[in-house]
Amino acid sequence: MERWASQTLSFAGRVELIKSVLHGMATYWLLSFKMPVSVCKELEKLFANFLWHGKLHAYSWSELCKPKKEGGVGIRRITDVNNAAGLKLFWRLNTSQSLRASWMKERYCKGYSMWEAPISGSWKFIASLRNVAVNAMAQNLNSARWI
């Protein structure tokens, strides 16, 4: 990221640039591929250095990544976006009849249901989110009973 951008923009301007442009570019790739944790951490490190001009960080990155209501600036953690993108893919594979969903089910499930498919290769990331998906669905069902 260019030095002039970090020097000419205010703190709020740098936050908005991170949230809209830089985060958007990362999200584009996250919707298609699982990024390794090391890449996610490196991206967040670059974002933090850009935000603070490479100087001493006045607040921790985890504090900045909190929602505005909780005292943060509303930047989303790359690892959280990565997991959300994986859950979205998992949901689409379960509910869609698209060509991609059909191909992935045929390729990785091989006659098993999405919940019972053996874990292998590229399927590891999606399979690792099965328990998260089950917990989220159980929470939604439990909260729906009280509405």
N, C-alpha and C positions, 0 to 999 in steps of 0.2 A: 504494500500500500504506500502510495506516494507520501513523502514527508510534508509536501505543501498542503495536502488535504488535512493532515492531523494538526498542522500549525495554524491554518486559517479558519478552521471550523471551531465553534464553541463546543463545550462538553456535550450539550444537548444535541448539537448537530452531528457530532461523532457517534453518539448513541443511535440516532435515527439512521445514519449511514450504515451502521452495523446491522440494525434491525431490518432495514428495508433491502439494501443491496447485498451486503456480504452474507448475511444469514440466508437471504433468498437464493443466492447462488449455491450455498451448501445444501439447502433443502431440496433443490432440484435434483441433485445427485442422490440424496438420502431416500427419495421416493423410488429410486430404481435399484440401489445397491445398499448393502449394509456396510457402513464404514467401520473399520477397526477402531477400538477405543483409543489407540495411540493417535490416530488421525484426528479424531474428535477433540482430544486434549490439545493437540498441536494447533488446530483451528481456533479453539477458545483462547489459547495463549497468544496467537496473532491478534485476535480481536481485542484482548485486554491490553496488549502493548500499543495497539493503535489508539485505543481509548485514552490511555494515560501518557501518550507521546513517548513510550519506552522508559518513562521515569518511574519513581516509586509509586506503587499503587495505593491510593488512599483508602480503598475499600476492597475487600476480597471479591473475587469473581462470583463466588456462590451468593454473596449478598446482593450483587448487582443483578443476578439472574432471578431474583425473586420478583413476583408481581408488584406493580406499583402500590397496590393496596397494602402490601406487607413491607413496604419501605425500599423495594428494589427499583430498577429502572425498566423492568419488563422485557429484558433480553432472555430468550429461551436457551437453555443448555442444549448443545448439539446432541449429547447422548440421549436426552429426553425426546428430541425431535426424531432421532434415529429409531428409538423404540416405538414412537407413535407411528412412524412410517411403516415399520414392520407389522404393527397391529392392524394398520389400514390394509396392508397387503394380505394379511391373514384373513381379515373380514371379507375382502373382495374374493379371495379364493373360495371361501365358504358360501358366499351368497351369489356369486356371479356365474353365468354360463358362457363367459367370453372365451375366445380362442386361447388367450394366454392362461386363463384359469384352468381350462380343460387340459391344455398341454402340461401345465405344472402338476396337476393332480395325476395325470397319466404317468408322467415322468418320475415323480417322487413318491406318490402314494401307492401305486401299483396294486390297486384292488382294495387297499385299506381305506378307512375313513380318514379325514384330516386329523382326527383326534388320536388315531391309533397307528398312523404311518410310522415306519421305522425312520430313525434319524440318520441322515447321510448327507455328505457333501454340502451343496448349496442350500439344502433344506434345513440345516442346523439352526440358522437364525430364526426362521419361521417357526420351527418346532420348539425353540427355546421360549417363544412367546405364548405357547399354548396355555400354560398355567396362568399367565397374566390375563389372557383373554377369558379364561374360565372364571377367574376371580372378578373381573370387571362385569361379566354378564351376571354373575350371582349377585353382585352389589346392586345392579340395575333392577334385577327381579325383586330383590328384597325391598328396595326403596319404592318400587311400583306398587307393592302391596299396601303401602301406607298412604298412597295418594288418594 
